[in-house]
Amino acid sequence: MGIVAKQSARNSVALVTGLLLGAINTMYVLPKAFEGFEEGWGLLRILTAWGTILAQILALGSPSAILRFLPHASDAKRESAMLTTLCLFPAVALAMVGVVSKFAGADALLALDA
């Protein structure tokens, strides 16, 4: 079996294992843990969904930019500057979201989930 085939098989096993563990966790463990506290279960689901969405938005294409432009960096100094810039953009975007949410209040964030 070739290297790529071995890696693909291991990756498939890891994906299926993660899928099964997540399904068991969602169907059996978490409902028992939040029994009698359904609001907490709902809050957990909302926070997880928002975290997933915001992580993709706040990345601002940095992973794609790294894959596309980093191999063309001519020296270590330029590579370091590129990585610093690509890491600062999402941090600045997150800070801007934090400032807006601070001044808009908690009700503005709840209105987005309507």
ROTORRO-666105 format. One line per 2 residues: their letters; for each residue x, y, z of C-alpha. Coordinates in nm, 2 decimals. Layout:
BEGIN
A	X,Y,Z ~ ...
REM end
This chain:
BEGIN
MG	0.00,0.00,0.00 ~ 0.14,0.34,-0.10
IV	0.20,0.63,0.14 ~ -0.10,0.83,0.01
AK	-0.33,0.52,0.04 ~ -0.22,0.47,0.40
QS	-0.27,0.83,0.49 ~ -0.62,0.82,0.33
AR	-0.72,0.51,0.52 ~ -0.60,0.66,0.85
NS	-0.78,0.98,0.77 ~ -1.10,0.79,0.70
VA	-1.08,0.60,1.02 ~ -1.02,0.92,1.22
LV	-1.31,1.10,1.05 ~ -1.55,0.81,1.11
TG	-1.44,0.78,1.47 ~ -1.49,1.16,1.53
LL	-1.83,1.14,1.36 ~ -1.94,0.85,1.58
LG	-1.82,1.01,1.90 ~ -1.99,1.34,1.81
AI	-2.32,1.16,1.74 ~ -2.30,0.97,2.07
NT	-2.22,1.28,2.25 ~ -2.51,1.48,2.09
MY	-2.77,1.20,2.12 ~ -2.70,1.05,2.46
VL	-2.45,1.24,2.68 ~ -2.55,1.60,2.64
PK	-2.92,1.55,2.68 ~ -2.86,1.37,3.01
AF	-2.62,1.64,3.12 ~ -2.87,1.92,3.06
EG	-3.18,1.73,3.18 ~ -3.40,1.98,3.36
FE	-3.19,2.27,3.22 ~ -3.31,2.29,2.86
EG	-3.21,2.66,2.84 ~ -2.85,2.57,2.90
WG	-2.87,2.31,2.62 ~ -3.01,2.57,2.38
LL	-2.75,2.82,2.48 ~ -2.47,2.57,2.42
RI	-2.61,2.50,2.07 ~ -2.64,2.87,1.98
LT	-2.29,2.94,2.11 ~ -2.15,2.65,1.91
AW	-2.32,2.76,1.59 ~ -2.22,3.12,1.63
GT	-1.86,3.02,1.70 ~ -1.84,2.81,1.39
IL	-1.99,3.08,1.17 ~ -1.77,3.36,1.32
AQ	-1.45,3.16,1.30 ~ -1.50,3.12,0.92
IL	-1.59,3.49,0.88 ~ -1.32,3.63,1.10
AL	-1.04,3.43,0.93 ~ -1.09,3.66,0.63
GS	-0.94,3.42,0.39 ~ -0.61,3.40,0.57
PS	-0.57,3.02,0.53 ~ -0.62,3.05,0.15
AI	-0.38,3.35,0.13 ~ -0.11,3.15,0.32
LR	-0.14,2.86,0.09 ~ -0.13,3.08,-0.22
FL	0.13,3.34,-0.14 ~ 0.36,3.20,0.13
PH	0.55,2.96,-0.10 ~ 0.64,3.26,-0.32
AS	0.81,3.45,-0.03 ~ 1.17,3.51,-0.13
DA	1.33,3.52,0.22 ~ 1.26,3.46,0.59
KR	1.20,3.83,0.66 ~ 0.94,3.86,0.40
ES	0.78,3.53,0.50 ~ 0.76,3.66,0.87
AM	0.61,3.99,0.76 ~ 0.35,3.81,0.55
LT	0.25,3.57,0.84 ~ 0.23,3.86,1.08
TL	0.00,4.06,0.85 ~ -0.22,3.76,0.79
CL	-0.25,3.69,1.16 ~ -0.32,4.06,1.25
FP	-0.61,4.10,1.01 ~ -0.84,3.85,1.19
AV	-0.73,3.99,1.53 ~ -0.82,4.34,1.42
AL	-1.16,4.22,1.28 ~ -1.23,4.04,1.61
AM	-1.14,4.36,1.81 ~ -1.38,4.56,1.59
VG	-1.66,4.32,1.65 ~ -1.59,4.33,2.02
VV	-1.60,4.72,2.02 ~ -1.92,4.73,1.82
SK	-2.09,4.47,2.05 ~ -1.96,4.66,2.36
FA	-2.13,4.98,2.25 ~ -2.44,4.82,2.09
GA	-2.51,4.61,2.40 ~ -2.61,4.25,2.45
DA	-2.96,4.31,2.29 ~ -2.80,4.38,1.95
LL	-2.62,4.04,1.95 ~ -2.94,3.87,2.05
AL	-3.13,4.04,1.77 ~ -2.89,3.88,1.51
DA	-3.01,3.54,1.62 ~ -3.38,3.60,1.56
REM end
